[in-house]
């Protein structure tokens, strides 16, 4: 039976179609969103929500940002896709933006953070020239769901049921340079690390961690891959989070925010590494994807960098984020249900103390916040994550934080 034949309102129809025709791999909340403007989402019943999570960080300029809509529309009326045997203007403009705000280097375009990491691992294998192929990653990390990205991810649960697994990935403690050193053998070729562990619950390493990794990688000729899928494009108060550490990686991967909500993944590599992806050097096509760098997505992404720079949103992320940390440090001191707060820029994790509150998990708080009309996210059992669009108005942020505080203080 077609879903519209059932006596359902729009939200009910949307959910019924999902339940009937889509794979049920996500634990979705029973809300269907139909519209987004700025930091406000509207569901099918007309109820509005303040978005403090940006769809896992992807909507870094909020919903339907005027400049991105203009860039998308202009490109859509001009050229969508030609394939990567020809040149298009938006790809080069985007690659230039990434190089300018990052560490130079050359970009390969794909569709997701996982794709970007897959590209990085393939490049690392070429760099190893058949003699070295192993990658060291960290416990608790998240790098995506592709086969290699899943192997790099430092969480057993993402691999459950997918044997036989790919060989060549080792995991060591996060924020422990000596553990990386100890895991190196003569087949090791790269280290992958998140500058801030996002999915693990917004964990910041010591200030000298990345510099330590950089030295170890230099000593052993390993590629340092920095996964900036969560932290890139200004979210942490620098263009890219590795910049807080004063180092440069060999490879940086981007996803989420870089597309502003469209499917863009980027692997940017310095010349030493990128040379191994060179058609002539390799003697053929070392890696490719048909729609990677399609003109509409890359036009939007290139424009996104311009808007972030024009509107000084990196600085804005730094100052608004510091405001959240200050506010929630005092809140944590007053509210027994909150154990502490950590983060950088507009990427904040509130560590909860479920035994002291009405809730049994951060997910329960996120669900209650959704009912109240504010979107946040739970990472793991106890961490509530806040990652609003960088364009959020101060009064909206203030209102959203106040709503969360109120919820955390509720009594059963
Ligand atoms: N790297 C990091 C640090 C991530 O947080 C994620 C997604 N949460 C990924 C990679 C994978 O990105 P995608 O979901 O776009 O494949």
Boltz pocket constraint, residues with backbone or C-beta under 6 A from the ligand:
constraints:
  - pocket:
      binder: B
      contacts: [[A, 56], [A, 111], [A, 112], [A, 113], [A, 114], [A, 115], [A, 117], [A, 142], [A, 143], [A, 144], [A, 145], [A, 194], [A, 196], [A, 198], [A, 199], [A, 227], [A, 228], [A, 229], [A, 230], [A, 255], [A, 256]]
      max_distance: 6.0
